[in-house]
Amino acid sequence: YWMAVDPARQGLGLGTALVEEMERRIAGRARLVIVETAGRPDYAATRGFYEARGYRAVRRIPDFYAPGDDQVTYVKYFALPAES
């Protein structure tokens, strides 16, 4: 439900490893992954993290968390096996 890396350990590839493992586990089972994060400037690195891994911003809800703190929704699509 939540993913976070201790700020003291960011930049070591832990977040990438977590996302890659999640994507590996859902391969062939899920059509898409939806990620929600904050729109504040201090979350720019978080948004960049997801964008660098192929997630695309599809929605912004203004003032969702608090006035001036939007919710930004990202999505990444995956192929499902063809049905026989």
Backbone atoms as SQL, in Angstrom:
CREATE TABLE atoms (id INTEGER PRIMARY KEY, chain TEXT, resi INTEGER, resn TEXT, atom TEXT, x REAL, y REAL, z REAL);
INSERT INTO atoms VALUES
  (1, 'A', 1, 'TYR', 'N', 0.827, -1.184, 0.000),
  (2, 'A', 1, 'TYR', 'CA', 0.000, 0.000, 0.000),
  (3, 'A', 1, 'TYR', 'C', 0.871, 1.246, 0.000),
  (4, 'A', 2, 'TRP', 'N', 1.874, 1.281, 0.865),
  (5, 'A', 2, 'TRP', 'CA', 2.803, 2.402, 0.914),
  (6, 'A', 2, 'TRP', 'C', 4.191, 1.903, 0.564),
  (7, 'A', 3, 'MET', 'N', 4.948, 2.752, -0.087),
  (8, 'A', 3, 'MET', 'CA', 6.346, 2.465, -0.320),
  (9, 'A', 3, 'MET', 'C', 7.132, 3.696, 0.061),
  (10, 'A', 4, 'ALA', 'N', 8.165, 3.483, 0.841),
  (11, 'A', 4, 'ALA', 'CA', 9.024, 4.604, 1.226),
  (12, 'A', 4, 'ALA', 'C', 10.418, 4.078, 1.514),
  (13, 'A', 5, 'VAL', 'N', 11.390, 4.929, 1.288),
  (14, 'A', 5, 'VAL', 'CA', 12.772, 4.605, 1.608),
  (15, 'A', 5, 'VAL', 'C', 13.268, 5.690, 2.551),
  (16, 'A', 6, 'ASP', 'N', 13.911, 5.274, 3.621),
  (17, 'A', 6, 'ASP', 'CA', 14.493, 6.201, 4.583),
  (18, 'A', 6, 'ASP', 'C', 15.340, 7.228, 3.819),
  (19, 'A', 7, 'PRO', 'N', 15.122, 8.518, 4.063),
  (20, 'A', 7, 'PRO', 'CA', 15.887, 9.532, 3.338),
  (21, 'A', 7, 'PRO', 'C', 17.402, 9.326, 3.415),
  (22, 'A', 8, 'ALA', 'N', 17.885, 8.772, 4.506),
  (23, 'A', 8, 'ALA', 'CA', 19.324, 8.525, 4.647),
  (24, 'A', 8, 'ALA', 'C', 19.813, 7.441, 3.707),
  (25, 'A', 9, 'ARG', 'N', 18.888, 6.636, 3.162),
  (26, 'A', 9, 'ARG', 'CA', 19.267, 5.537, 2.266),
  (27, 'A', 9, 'ARG', 'C', 18.782, 5.739, 0.832),
  (28, 'A', 10, 'GLN', 'N', 18.193, 6.894, 0.564),
  (29, 'A', 10, 'GLN', 'CA', 17.746, 7.166, -0.796),
  (30, 'A', 10, 'GLN', 'C', 18.956, 7.323, -1.713),
  (31, 'A', 11, 'GLY', 'N', 18.762, 6.953, -2.977),
  (32, 'A', 11, 'GLY', 'CA', 19.850, 7.043, -3.936),
  (33, 'A', 11, 'GLY', 'C', 20.710, 5.795, -4.011),
  (34, 'A', 12, 'LEU', 'N', 20.345, 4.766, -3.240),
  (35, 'A', 12, 'LEU', 'CA', 21.114, 3.517, -3.233),
  (36, 'A', 12, 'LEU', 'C', 20.468, 2.434, -4.093),
  (37, 'A', 13, 'GLY', 'N', 19.346, 2.753, -4.721),
  (38, 'A', 13, 'GLY', 'CA', 18.665, 1.776, -5.564),
  (39, 'A', 13, 'GLY', 'C', 17.611, 0.955, -4.848),
  (40, 'A', 14, 'LEU', 'N', 17.334, 1.264, -3.587),
  (41, 'A', 14, 'LEU', 'CA', 16.352, 0.486, -2.831),
  (42, 'A', 14, 'LEU', 'C', 14.938, 0.682, -3.372),
  (43, 'A', 15, 'GLY', 'N', 14.571, 1.916, -3.670),
  (44, 'A', 15, 'GLY', 'CA', 13.241, 2.179, -4.226),
  (45, 'A', 15, 'GLY', 'C', 13.066, 1.502, -5.574),
  (46, 'A', 16, 'THR', 'N', 14.086, 1.577, -6.402),
  (47, 'A', 16, 'THR', 'CA', 14.033, 0.906, -7.703),
  (48, 'A', 16, 'THR', 'C', 13.859, -0.591, -7.517),
  (49, 'A', 17, 'ALA', 'N', 14.608, -1.163, -6.582),
  (50, 'A', 17, 'ALA', 'CA', 14.501, -2.606, -6.321),
  (51, 'A', 17, 'ALA', 'C', 13.093, -2.969, -5.862),
  (52, 'A', 18, 'LEU', 'N', 12.493, -2.154, -5.010),
  (53, 'A', 18, 'LEU', 'CA', 11.132, -2.422, -4.534),
  (54, 'A', 18, 'LEU', 'C', 10.128, -2.373, -5.684),
  (55, 'A', 19, 'VAL', 'N', 10.221, -1.344, -6.526),
  (56, 'A', 19, 'VAL', 'CA', 9.287, -1.215, -7.646),
  (57, 'A', 19, 'VAL', 'C', 9.488, -2.358, -8.637),
  (58, 'A', 20, 'GLU', 'N', 10.727, -2.672, -8.953),
  (59, 'A', 20, 'GLU', 'CA', 10.986, -3.763, -9.895),
  (60, 'A', 20, 'GLU', 'C', 10.470, -5.099, -9.371),
  (61, 'A', 21, 'GLU', 'N', 10.632, -5.351, -8.079),
  (62, 'A', 21, 'GLU', 'CA', 10.124, -6.605, -7.511),
  (63, 'A', 21, 'GLU', 'C', 8.604, -6.640, -7.530),
  (64, 'A', 22, 'MET', 'N', 7.963, -5.522, -7.206),
  (65, 'A', 22, 'MET', 'CA', 6.505, -5.458, -7.278),
  (66, 'A', 22, 'MET', 'C', 6.032, -5.737, -8.704),
  (67, 'A', 23, 'GLU', 'N', 6.675, -5.089, -9.675),
  (68, 'A', 23, 'GLU', 'CA', 6.287, -5.296, -11.069),
  (69, 'A', 23, 'GLU', 'C', 6.536, -6.742, -11.508),
  (70, 'A', 24, 'ARG', 'N', 7.616, -7.348, -11.038),
  (71, 'A', 24, 'ARG', 'CA', 7.890, -8.746, -11.361),
  (72, 'A', 24, 'ARG', 'C', 6.792, -9.649, -10.817),
  (73, 'A', 25, 'ARG', 'N', 6.368, -9.383, -9.586),
  (74, 'A', 25, 'ARG', 'CA', 5.351, -10.221, -8.943),
  (75, 'A', 25, 'ARG', 'C', 3.974, -10.097, -9.593),
  (76, 'A', 26, 'ILE', 'N', 3.672, -8.957, -10.155),
  (77, 'A', 26, 'ILE', 'CA', 2.354, -8.789, -10.778),
  (78, 'A', 26, 'ILE', 'C', 2.361, -9.135, -12.259),
  (79, 'A', 27, 'ALA', 'N', 3.527, -9.387, -12.811),
  (80, 'A', 27, 'ALA', 'CA', 3.628, -9.667, -14.247),
  (81, 'A', 27, 'ALA', 'C', 2.654, -10.779, -14.634),
  (82, 'A', 28, 'GLY', 'N', 1.853, -10.505, -15.646),
  (83, 'A', 28, 'GLY', 'CA', 0.876, -11.470, -16.126),
  (84, 'A', 28, 'GLY', 'C', -0.399, -11.528, -15.314),
  (85, 'A', 29, 'ARG', 'N', -0.475, -10.764, -14.237),
  (86, 'A', 29, 'ARG', 'CA', -1.652, -10.784, -13.368),
  (87, 'A', 29, 'ARG', 'C', -2.389, -9.455, -13.307),
  (88, 'A', 30, 'ALA', 'N', -1.665, -8.371, -13.556),
  (89, 'A', 30, 'ALA', 'CA', -2.267, -7.037, -13.431),
  (90, 'A', 30, 'ALA', 'C', -2.113, -6.291, -14.748),
  (91, 'A', 31, 'ARG', 'N', -3.097, -5.519, -15.065),
  (92, 'A', 31, 'ARG', 'CA', -3.098, -4.733, -16.288),
  (93, 'A', 31, 'ARG', 'C', -2.436, -3.377, -16.094),
  (94, 'A', 32, 'LEU', 'N', -2.511, -2.862, -14.868),
  (95, 'A', 32, 'LEU', 'CA', -1.916, -1.563, -14.606),
  (96, 'A', 32, 'LEU', 'C', -1.621, -1.397, -13.127),
  (97, 'A', 33, 'VAL', 'N', -0.751, -0.444, -12.848),
  (98, 'A', 33, 'VAL', 'CA', -0.447, -0.039, -11.474),
  (99, 'A', 33, 'VAL', 'C', -0.756, 1.450, -11.388),
  (100, 'A', 34, 'ILE', 'N', -1.402, 1.835, -10.309),
  (101, 'A', 34, 'ILE', 'CA', -1.728, 3.235, -10.058),
  (102, 'A', 34, 'ILE', 'C', -0.954, 3.690, -8.829),
  (103, 'A', 35, 'VAL', 'N', -0.293, 4.826, -8.955),
  (104, 'A', 35, 'VAL', 'CA', 0.493, 5.405, -7.866),
  (105, 'A', 35, 'VAL', 'C', -0.045, 6.800, -7.601),
  (106, 'A', 36, 'GLU', 'N', -0.252, 7.123, -6.344),
  (107, 'A', 36, 'GLU', 'CA', -0.695, 8.465, -5.963),
  (108, 'A', 36, 'GLU', 'C', 0.366, 9.094, -5.078),
  (109, 'A', 37, 'THR', 'N', 0.677, 10.349, -5.348),
  (110, 'A', 37, 'THR', 'CA', 1.649, 11.064, -4.529),
  (111, 'A', 37, 'THR', 'C', 1.283, 12.539, -4.479),
  (112, 'A', 38, 'ALA', 'N', 2.008, 13.268, -3.691),
  (113, 'A', 38, 'ALA', 'CA', 1.714, 14.685, -3.479),
  (114, 'A', 38, 'ALA', 'C', 2.260, 15.540, -4.609),
  (115, 'A', 39, 'GLY', 'N', 1.638, 16.688, -4.795),
  (116, 'A', 39, 'GLY', 'CA', 2.050, 17.626, -5.827),
  (117, 'A', 39, 'GLY', 'C', 2.916, 18.756, -5.313),
  (118, 'A', 40, 'ARG', 'N', 3.224, 18.745, -4.012),
  (119, 'A', 40, 'ARG', 'CA', 4.049, 19.818, -3.454),
  (120, 'A', 40, 'ARG', 'C', 5.456, 19.791, -4.059),
  (121, 'A', 41, 'PRO', 'N', 6.131, 20.933, -4.067),
  (122, 'A', 41, 'PRO', 'CA', 7.490, 20.984, -4.612),
  (123, 'A', 41, 'PRO', 'C', 8.455, 20.001, -3.947),
  (124, 'A', 42, 'ASP', 'N', 8.287, 19.754, -2.654),
  (125, 'A', 42, 'ASP', 'CA', 9.213, 18.830, -1.977),
  (126, 'A', 42, 'ASP', 'C', 8.982, 17.370, -2.382),
  (127, 'A', 43, 'TYR', 'N', 7.969, 17.096, -3.193),
  (128, 'A', 43, 'TYR', 'CA', 7.733, 15.753, -3.728),
  (129, 'A', 43, 'TYR', 'C', 8.165, 15.640, -5.194),
  (130, 'A', 44, 'ALA', 'N', 8.868, 16.635, -5.702),
  (131, 'A', 44, 'ALA', 'CA', 9.320, 16.603, -7.098),
  (132, 'A', 44, 'ALA', 'C', 10.211, 15.396, -7.360),
  (133, 'A', 45, 'ALA', 'N', 11.078, 15.056, -6.431),
  (134, 'A', 45, 'ALA', 'CA', 11.960, 13.890, -6.619),
  (135, 'A', 45, 'ALA', 'C', 11.154, 12.596, -6.670),
  (136, 'A', 46, 'THR', 'N', 10.102, 12.511, -5.859),
  (137, 'A', 46, 'THR', 'CA', 9.241, 11.326, -5.876),
  (138, 'A', 46, 'THR', 'C', 8.552, 11.199, -7.229),
  (139, 'A', 47, 'ARG', 'N', 8.017, 12.298, -7.729),
  (140, 'A', 47, 'ARG', 'CA', 7.366, 12.262, -9.034),
  (141, 'A', 47, 'ARG', 'C', 8.365, 11.899, -10.126),
  (142, 'A', 48, 'GLY', 'N', 9.554, 12.455, -10.049),
  (143, 'A', 48, 'GLY', 'CA', 10.602, 12.127, -11.016),
  (144, 'A', 48, 'GLY', 'C', 11.007, 10.665, -10.958),
  (145, 'A', 49, 'PHE', 'N', 11.017, 10.097, -9.755),
  (146, 'A', 49, 'PHE', 'CA', 11.332, 8.681, -9.576),
  (147, 'A', 49, 'PHE', 'C', 10.377, 7.816, -10.389),
  (148, 'A', 50, 'TYR', 'N', 9.088, 8.067, -10.239),
  (149, 'A', 50, 'TYR', 'CA', 8.100, 7.266, -10.963),
  (150, 'A', 50, 'TYR', 'C', 8.157, 7.531, -12.462),
  (151, 'A', 51, 'GLU', 'N', 8.314, 8.768, -12.855),
  (152, 'A', 51, 'GLU', 'CA', 8.395, 9.094, -14.277),
  (153, 'A', 51, 'GLU', 'C', 9.590, 8.397, -14.930),
  (154, 'A', 52, 'ALA', 'N', 10.712, 8.323, -14.232),
  (155, 'A', 52, 'ALA', 'CA', 11.914, 7.666, -14.763),
  (156, 'A', 52, 'ALA', 'C', 11.717, 6.161, -14.931),
  (157, 'A', 53, 'ARG', 'N', 10.718, 5.608, -14.273),
  (158, 'A', 53, 'ARG', 'CA', 10.445, 4.170, -14.351),
  (159, 'A', 53, 'ARG', 'C', 9.233, 3.853, -15.221),
  (160, 'A', 54, 'GLY', 'N', 8.833, 4.825, -16.026),
  (161, 'A', 54, 'GLY', 'CA', 7.784, 4.576, -17.006),
  (162, 'A', 54, 'GLY', 'C', 6.375, 4.873, -16.546),
  (163, 'A', 55, 'TYR', 'N', 6.214, 5.462, -15.372),
  (164, 'A', 55, 'TYR', 'CA', 4.882, 5.837, -14.892),
  (165, 'A', 55, 'TYR', 'C', 4.541, 7.201, -15.492),
  (166, 'A', 56, 'ARG', 'N', 3.288, 7.381, -15.872),
  (167, 'A', 56, 'ARG', 'CA', 2.835, 8.592, -16.545),
  (168, 'A', 56, 'ARG', 'C', 1.775, 9.282, -15.692),
  (169, 'A', 57, 'ALA', 'N', 1.941, 10.580, -15.469),
  (170, 'A', 57, 'ALA', 'CA', 0.953, 11.355, -14.714),
  (171, 'A', 57, 'ALA', 'C', -0.321, 11.450, -15.545),
  (172, 'A', 58, 'VAL', 'N', -1.441, 11.064, -14.946),
  (173, 'A', 58, 'VAL', 'CA', -2.716, 11.065, -15.669),
  (174, 'A', 58, 'VAL', 'C', -3.775, 11.942, -15.013),
  (175, 'A', 59, 'ARG', 'N', -3.517, 12.393, -13.779),
  (176, 'A', 59, 'ARG', 'CA', -4.548, 13.190, -13.094),
  (177, 'A', 59, 'ARG', 'C', -3.902, 14.000, -11.986),
  (178, 'A', 60, 'ARG', 'N', -4.429, 15.175, -11.784),
  (179, 'A', 60, 'ARG', 'CA', -4.014, 16.029, -10.668),
  (180, 'A', 60, 'ARG', 'C', -5.283, 16.562, -10.036),
  (181, 'A', 61, 'ILE', 'N', -5.451, 16.320, -8.751),
  (182, 'A', 61, 'ILE', 'CA', -6.603, 16.833, -8.019),
  (183, 'A', 61, 'ILE', 'C', -6.101, 17.969, -7.130),
  (184, 'A', 62, 'PRO', 'N', -6.483, 19.198, -7.452),
  (185, 'A', 62, 'PRO', 'CA', -6.012, 20.336, -6.662),
  (186, 'A', 62, 'PRO', 'C', -6.465, 20.262, -5.206),
  (187, 'A', 63, 'ASP', 'N', -5.586, 20.674, -4.321),
  (188, 'A', 63, 'ASP', 'CA', -5.893, 20.824, -2.886),
  (189, 'A', 63, 'ASP', 'C', -6.410, 19.536, -2.245),
  (190, 'A', 64, 'PHE', 'N', -5.991, 18.391, -2.738),
  (191, 'A', 64, 'PHE', 'CA', -6.507, 17.116, -2.239),
  (192, 'A', 64, 'PHE', 'C', -6.081, 16.859, -0.790),
  (193, 'A', 65, 'TYR', 'N', -4.789, 16.955, -0.520),
  (194, 'A', 65, 'TYR', 'CA', -4.291, 16.653, 0.828),
  (195, 'A', 65, 'TYR', 'C', -4.465, 17.833, 1.773),
  (196, 'A', 66, 'ALA', 'N', -4.318, 19.025, 1.218),
  (197, 'A', 66, 'ALA', 'CA', -4.459, 20.271, 1.978),
  (198, 'A', 66, 'ALA', 'C', -4.450, 21.410, 0.954),
  (199, 'A', 67, 'PRO', 'N', -4.855, 22.600, 1.340),
  (200, 'A', 67, 'PRO', 'CA', -4.776, 23.707, 0.388),
  (201, 'A', 67, 'PRO', 'C', -3.349, 23.843, -0.161),
  (202, 'A', 68, 'GLY', 'N', -3.240, 23.843, -1.486),
  (203, 'A', 68, 'GLY', 'CA', -1.937, 23.943, -2.132),
  (204, 'A', 68, 'GLY', 'C', -1.191, 22.633, -2.275),
  (205, 'A', 69, 'ASP', 'N', -1.780, 21.540, -1.812),
  (206, 'A', 69, 'ASP', 'CA', -1.132, 20.222, -1.893),
  (207, 'A', 69, 'ASP', 'C', -2.003, 19.290, -2.724),
  (208, 'A', 70, 'ASP', 'N', -1.707, 19.268, -4.012),
  (209, 'A', 70, 'ASP', 'CA', -2.474, 18.445, -4.948),
  (210, 'A', 70, 'ASP', 'C', -2.131, 16.962, -4.795),
  (211, 'A', 71, 'GLN', 'N', -3.014, 16.128, -5.291),
  (212, 'A', 71, 'GLN', 'CA', -2.709, 14.707, -5.457),
  (213, 'A', 71, 'GLN', 'C', -2.396, 14.495, -6.932),
  (214, 'A', 72, 'VAL', 'N', -1.274, 13.831, -7.206),
  (215, 'A', 72, 'VAL', 'CA', -0.890, 13.507, -8.577),
  (216, 'A', 72, 'VAL', 'C', -0.966, 11.992, -8.716),
  (217, 'A', 73, 'THR', 'N', -1.702, 11.537, -9.719),
  (218, 'A', 73, 'THR', 'CA', -1.881, 10.104, -9.957),
  (219, 'A', 73, 'THR', 'C', -1.080, 9.698, -11.180),
  (220, 'A', 74, 'TYR', 'N', -0.305, 8.630, -11.009),
  (221, 'A', 74, 'TYR', 'CA', 0.502, 8.060, -12.092),
  (222, 'A', 74, 'TYR', 'C', -0.038, 6.682, -12.427),
  (223, 'A', 75, 'VAL', 'N', 0.165, 6.273, -13.675),
  (224, 'A', 75, 'VAL', 'CA', -0.251, 4.939, -14.092),
  (225, 'A', 75, 'VAL', 'C', 0.831, 4.339, -14.983),
  (226, 'A', 76, 'LYS', 'N', 0.963, 3.028, -14.883),
  (227, 'A', 76, 'LYS', 'CA', 1.836, 2.269, -15.773),
  (228, 'A', 76, 'LYS', 'C', 1.067, 1.024, -16.181),
  (229, 'A', 77, 'TYR', 'N', 1.014, 0.788, -17.494),
  (230, 'A', 77, 'TYR', 'CA', 0.259, -0.340, -18.037),
  (231, 'A', 77, 'TYR', 'C', 1.184, -1.520, -18.309),
  (232, 'A', 78, 'PHE', 'N', 0.625, -2.713, -18.158),
  (233, 'A', 78, 'PHE', 'CA', 1.359, -3.960, -18.393),
  (234, 'A', 78, 'PHE', 'C', 0.525, -4.856, -19.287),
  (235, 'A', 79, 'ALA', 'N', 1.198, -5.651, -20.081),
  (236, 'A', 79, 'ALA', 'CA', 0.498, -6.587, -20.969),
  (237, 'A', 79, 'ALA', 'C', 0.065, -7.807, -20.173),
  (238, 'A', 80, 'LEU', 'N', -1.129, -8.263, -20.450),
  (239, 'A', 80, 'LEU', 'CA', -1.625, -9.522, -19.888),
  (240, 'A', 80, 'LEU', 'C', -1.510, -10.591, -20.964),
  (241, 'A', 81, 'PRO', 'N', -1.353, -11.836, -20.550),
  (242, 'A', 81, 'PRO', 'CA', -1.301, -12.907, -21.557),
  (243, 'A', 81, 'PRO', 'C', -2.599, -12.936, -22.351),
  (244, 'A', 82, 'ALA', 'N', -2.493, -13.247, -23.606),
  (245, 'A', 82, 'ALA', 'CA', -3.688, -13.349, -24.454),
  (246, 'A', 82, 'ALA', 'C', -4.530, -14.525, -24.009),
  (247, 'A', 83, 'GLU', 'N', -5.857, -14.315, -24.009),
  (248, 'A', 83, 'GLU', 'CA', -6.772, -15.404, -23.638),
  (249, 'A', 83, 'GLU', 'C', -6.911, -16.376, -24.799),
  (250, 'A', 84, 'SER', 'N', -7.023, -17.651, -24.465),
  (251, 'A', 84, 'SER', 'CA', -7.165, -18.681, -25.500),
  (252, 'A', 84, 'SER', 'C', -8.604, -18.864, -25.887);
